[in-house]
Amino acid sequence: SLLNGALGFLCSTLDIGTDISRIGDIVSGGVVQPGWTYQDASYKSSPPESNLYFYVRGLEYLGPEFRVTAFHHEDEAKPDEMKWLFMNVTLDESLSGFFNEYNVFKVEQKCLDKEGGTTLRLNVTFTAPTCDPVTVNWMKVCGEPTIKREGLMIGLSGASNELVVDGDTTPAFDGNTKVDSYTISSDEDFSTVYLYMTDVYARTYFRSPYMITDHEVMYPTLNGTAAAGGWIEKEPKVLQITYNCLVSDGKKEEVILVVELPYFHDLEIHFFKRCGSKKAPKKSNYLGFAKVGLFFGVGGLIVYMINQYRQGETGWKMLPMGEAMAEVFENLKSKIRSRQPYHQPLDKELPDFDDDGRTGFNVHSQYGTL
């Protein structure tokens, strides 16, 4: 039993990471970490990532030496013309450190040039004498996956599906359709959406959702049980979107909620948010001023024309229109020049005033100013 205990301790010294600075993020103490097991293989290798490296650390000289003994992918049993992937594993280099030994394994995972896309499960098994084999799993994306997740629903309540039905965005939230998109009104500061599966035995992995919009108009933030990603199951996950509008002029801006699904076609949910309320354009006051001016102008003209009567031998009589208007304008000009009230007749010249305001001799008017 002592020997078994010693061997068990040595086997537990196995650590594997995706980089020498991240040793233990795949396997730590001989235990496969979440995201790399068969049940929840959530690490997704993107199409351009053709090589993946595993850094394996163990005790130098004393510890068991783990080597790759098997690697598989879901397409390997298919005929060559139907395969999406070429896979191979080689020992890239060995590094020795203080009491530690590092073996770096290079995994070639090259996607073949084909139309469409798919997501495949890959795994590598590490084995050492007297130790149990350790298998790590991950996902590899080739092309653009087009398979939609059946049973995945997203709605505005825990039992509705206004946004997504069976992994497919509905027309009202699809940016590729001409249907009028859903608009969040200006008095709604946040929205809540619910993600769930219809099958109690099914679940779907998703990455942390994110928003795409004009950050000069708003800066949305995400909270709730769905904000960090994870597994979508029968029990709805809640995602709360707080819009944080930065303007209040009633601008209507497009917002895109992106939900990435490593195993299936990603979701882009399009809608609009209005920030503030539209203000009615201010009416110009020039028209009102013009109306007032016209009213007083016409009224004044009528009053002056009524006053243009002359008293003759037979009594009062009105002058002809042309003569009356001419006299009106002459009187106006004279009165403006003299700064007299309009009702005062110009029957005599104004007296000169001296520099002290006294009536009499004015040197400036007589001789000019020196």
C-alpha positions in Angstrom: 0.0 0.0 0.0 2.9 2.3 0.7 4.1 1.7 -2.9 0.7 2.3 -4.3 0.5 5.6 -2.3 3.8 6.7 -3.6 2.9 5.8 -7.2 -0.4 7.7 -6.8 1.4 10.8 -5.6 3.8 10.7 -8.5 0.9 10.3 -10.9 -0.8 13.3 -9.4 2.1 15.5 -10.2 0.9 15.8 -13.8 0.1 19.3 -14.9 -0.9 20.3 -18.5 -1.4 23.8 -19.9 -1.9 25.6 -23.1 1.3 27.7 -22.4 4.2 27.4 -20.1 2.9 30.4 -18.2 -0.5 28.7 -17.8 0.5 25.2 -16.6 -2.5 23.6 -15.0 -5.4 25.2 -16.9 -6.0 21.9 -18.7 -4.9 19.3 -16.1 -3.9 20.2 -12.6 -2.7 17.6 -10.1 -3.7 14.8 -12.5 -7.3 16.0 -12.7 -8.8 17.3 -15.9 -10.1 20.8 -15.4 -13.7 22.0 -16.3 -14.0 22.8 -20.0 -11.7 20.0 -21.1 -13.7 16.9 -20.0 -15.8 14.9 -22.4 -19.0 16.1 -20.8 -18.3 19.9 -21.0 -15.6 20.3 -23.7 -16.1 24.0 -24.2 -12.7 25.2 -25.4 -13.2 26.2 -29.0 -10.3 26.4 -31.5 -11.1 28.9 -34.2 -10.7 28.0 -38.0 -7.4 29.9 -38.4 -5.8 28.1 -35.4 -4.2 25.2 -37.2 -1.8 24.2 -34.4 -2.4 23.7 -30.7 0.3 23.1 -28.1 0.1 21.2 -24.8 2.8 21.9 -22.2 3.1 18.8 -19.9 5.0 19.1 -16.6 6.1 16.3 -14.3 8.8 15.5 -11.8 12.2 15.1 -13.5 13.8 11.7 -13.0 11.4 10.6 -10.3 8.0 11.2 -11.9 6.4 9.1 -14.6 6.8 10.3 -18.1 3.5 11.0 -19.8 3.3 10.6 -23.5 0.6 10.9 -26.1 -0.8 7.4 -26.8 -3.9 8.3 -28.7 -5.7 11.1 -30.5 -9.0 11.2 -32.3 -11.6 13.4 -34.0 -15.2 12.9 -35.0 -14.4 12.9 -38.8 -11.7 10.2 -38.8 -14.0 7.3 -39.7 -15.4 9.2 -42.8 -14.1 8.7 -46.3 -11.3 11.2 -47.2 -13.6 13.2 -49.5 -16.0 13.8 -46.7 -13.5 14.7 -44.0 -13.2 18.2 -42.6 -10.0 17.8 -40.7 -6.4 16.5 -40.8 -5.0 15.7 -37.3 -1.6 14.7 -36.0 0.4 14.9 -32.7 4.2 15.1 -32.4 6.6 15.9 -29.6 7.7 19.4 -30.3 10.4 19.9 -27.7 11.5 18.9 -24.1 12.6 21.4 -21.5 14.3 20.6 -18.2 13.9 22.9 -15.2 14.7 22.7 -11.5 13.1 19.4 -10.4 10.6 19.8 -13.3 10.5 18.4 -16.8 8.4 19.9 -19.6 7.4 18.1 -22.7 5.7 20.2 -25.4 3.3 18.4 -27.7 2.2 20.0 -31.0 -1.3 19.1 -32.2 -1.8 19.7 -35.9 -5.5 20.4 -36.6 -5.8 21.6 -40.2 -9.2 22.3 -41.7 -9.7 21.2 -45.3 -10.9 23.7 -47.8 -14.6 23.0 -48.1 -17.8 25.1 -48.4 -20.0 25.5 -45.4 -18.7 24.7 -41.9 -18.8 22.3 -39.0 -17.6 21.9 -35.4 -15.8 18.7 -34.4 -14.8 17.2 -31.1 -11.1 16.3 -30.7 -9.2 14.5 -27.9 -5.7 13.5 -26.9 -4.8 10.8 -24.3 -1.7 11.0 -22.2 -0.4 7.8 -20.6 2.4 7.0 -18.2 3.4 3.6 -16.7 1.5 2.7 -13.5 -0.8 5.8 -14.0 -4.3 6.0 -15.3 -4.6 7.5 -18.7 -5.7 11.2 -18.9 -7.8 12.4 -21.8 -8.5 16.0 -22.7 -11.3 17.1 -25.0 -11.9 20.3 -27.0 -13.8 21.6 -30.0 -12.4 22.6 -33.4 -14.4 24.9 -35.8 -13.9 24.5 -39.5 -15.4 27.0 -41.9 -18.7 28.6 -40.6 -21.0 26.2 -38.8 -24.5 26.4 -40.2 -26.3 23.8 -38.0 -28.9 25.6 -35.8 -29.5 24.4 -32.3 -32.9 22.7 -32.1 -34.8 23.4 -28.9 -32.8 26.6 -28.0 -35.2 29.5 -27.2 -34.6 33.1 -26.3 -37.5 35.3 -25.2 -38.7 38.2 -23.2 -40.0 35.9 -20.5 -39.0 32.5 -19.1 -41.6 30.8 -21.3 -41.6 32.9 -24.5 -39.5 32.8 -27.7 -39.9 36.2 -29.4 -36.1 36.5 -30.2 -35.0 33.0 -31.1 -36.9 29.8 -32.0 -35.0 26.5 -32.3 -31.6 28.3 -32.6 -32.9 30.6 -35.4 -33.4 34.3 -35.0 -37.0 35.4 -35.6 -37.8 37.8 -38.4 -38.4 40.8 -36.1 -34.8 40.4 -34.7 -33.0 39.3 -37.8 -30.8 42.0 -39.4 -31.0 40.3 -42.8 -34.8 40.7 -43.2 -36.8 43.7 -44.2 -39.3 43.3 -41.4 -39.4 46.3 -39.0 -37.1 45.5 -36.2 -38.2 45.6 -32.5 -37.6 49.1 -30.9 -36.9 49.7 -27.2 -38.7 52.9 -26.2 -36.9 55.9 -24.6 -38.5 55.3 -21.1 -37.0 51.7 -20.9 -33.6 51.9 -19.3 -33.0 48.1 -19.4 -34.3 44.9 -20.9 -34.3 41.3 -19.7 -34.1 38.2 -21.9 -34.3 34.6 -21.0 -32.3 31.7 -22.6 -33.5 28.1 -22.2 -33.8 24.7 -23.7 -37.2 23.0 -24.4 -35.8 19.5 -23.7 -35.1 18.7 -20.1 -32.3 16.4 -21.1 -30.6 18.7 -23.5 -28.2 21.6 -22.9 -26.1 24.0 -25.0 -22.8 25.6 -24.3 -22.5 29.4 -25.0 -19.8 32.0 -24.5 -20.2 35.3 -22.7 -22.7 37.4 -24.8 -21.6 40.8 -25.9 -23.2 43.9 -27.5 -22.4 45.8 -30.7 -23.7 49.4 -31.0 -22.5 53.0 -31.3 -20.8 53.7 -28.0 -21.1 57.5 -28.6 -24.9 57.0 -28.3 -25.0 54.3 -25.5 -22.7 52.0 -23.6 -24.7 48.8 -22.8 -23.7 46.5 -19.9 -24.7 42.9 -19.3 -25.6 41.2 -16.0 -27.4 38.2 -14.7 -26.9 34.4 -14.7 -26.3 34.4 -18.5 -23.7 37.2 -18.6 -20.7 34.9 -18.0 -21.7 32.2 -20.5 -21.9 28.5 -19.6 -24.6 25.9 -20.2 -28.2 26.7 -21.3 -30.6 24.1 -19.9 -34.3 23.7 -19.1 -34.1 26.2 -16.3 -33.9 29.7 -18.0 -30.7 31.8 -17.7 -31.4 35.5 -17.2 -29.6 38.2 -19.1 -30.2 41.8 -18.2 -29.2 44.6 -20.6 -28.7 48.1 -19.2 -28.4 50.5 -22.1 -26.7 53.5 -20.4 -27.8 56.1 -23.0 -25.3 58.9 -23.5 -27.6 61.2 -25.5 -31.2 62.4 -25.0 -32.2 63.7 -28.4 -34.4 60.8 -29.3 -31.8 59.1 -31.5 -32.8 55.6 -32.6 -29.7 53.4 -32.7 -29.3 49.7 -33.8 -28.1 47.3 -31.1 -26.8 43.7 -31.8 -26.8 41.1 -29.1 -24.2 38.3 -30.0 -24.5 34.9 -28.5 -21.6 32.6 -29.6 -22.4 28.8 -29.6 -19.2 26.7 -30.0 -21.0 23.7 -31.3 -23.7 25.4 -33.5 -24.4 28.5 -35.6 -23.8 31.7 -33.6 -26.8 34.0 -32.9 -27.0 37.7 -33.8 -30.1 39.4 -32.4 -30.8 42.8 -34.0 -33.1 45.5 -32.5 -33.2 49.3 -31.9 -33.0 51.5 -28.8 -34.3 55.0 -28.7 -32.4 57.4 -26.3 -34.5 60.3 -25.1 -37.4 61.8 -26.9 -37.7 63.7 -30.1 -38.1 67.5 -29.7 -40.4 69.4 -32.0 -38.5 71.9 -34.1 -38.7 75.4 -32.8 -41.0 77.7 -34.9 -39.4 80.8 -36.2 -40.7 84.1 -34.7 -40.0 86.0 -37.8 -43.4 85.3 -39.2 -45.1 86.6 -36.1 -43.0 89.8 -36.2 -43.9 90.3 -39.8 -47.6 90.0 -39.1 -47.4 92.5 -36.2 -45.4 94.9 -38.4 -47.8 94.6 -41.3 -50.8 95.2 -39.0 -49.4 98.4 -37.5 -48.1 99.6 -40.8 -51.5 99.2 -42.6 -53.3 100.7 -39.6 -51.0 103.7 -39.5 -51.4 104.3 -43.2 -55.2 104.2 -42.9 -55.1 106.7 -40.0 -52.9 109.1 -41.9 -55.0 108.9 -45.0 -58.1 109.6 -43.0 -56.4 112.7 -41.6 -55.6 114.0 -45.1 -58.7 116.1 -45.5 -58.7 119.7 -46.5 -61.3 122.2 -45.4 -62.5 124.2 -48.4 -65.3 126.7 -49.0 -67.8 123.9 -48.9 -66.4 122.1 -45.9 -64.1 119.1 -45.4 -63.1 117.1 -48.5 -60.7 114.2 -49.1 -57.8 114.6 -51.4 -57.2 112.2 -54.3 -55.4 109.0 -53.3 -52.1 109.7 -55.0 -51.9 113.2 -53.6 -52.9 112.0 -50.1 -50.2 109.2 -50.1 -47.5 111.6 -51.4 -48.3 114.0 -48.6 -48.3 111.2 -46.0 -44.8 110.2 -47.0 -43.5 113.8 -47.1 -44.9 114.4 -43.6 -43.3 111.2 -42.4 -39.9 112.1 -43.8 -40.1 115.6 -42.3 -41.2 114.4 -38.9 -38.5 111.7 -38.8 -35.8 114.3 -39.6 -37.1 116.7 -37.0 -37.7 113.9 -34.4 -41.1 115.4 -33.8 -44.1 113.4 -32.8 -46.1 112.4 -35.9 -49.2 114.5 -34.8 -47.2 117.8 -34.5 -47.3 119.9 -37.7 -44.0 121.5 -39.0 -45.3 125.1 -39.1 -42.1 126.7 -37.9 -38.4 126.0 -37.7 -36.9 124.9 -34.4 -34.7 127.5 -32.6 -31.0 127.0 -32.2 -29.6 126.1 -28.8 -26.2 127.1 -27.5 -23.7 124.7 -25.9 -25.4 125.2 -22.5 -28.8 124.4 -23.8 -30.0 128.0 -24.0 -31.9 129.4 -26.9 -29.9 131.9 -29.0 -26.7 132.2 -30.8 -24.9 128.8 -31.5 -21.3 129.1 -32.6 -21.2 125.5 -34.0 -24.2 126.1 -36.4 -23.0 129.5 -37.4 -19.3 128.9 -38.0 -18.9 125.2 -37.9 -16.8 123.2 -35.4 -13.1 124.0 -35.1 
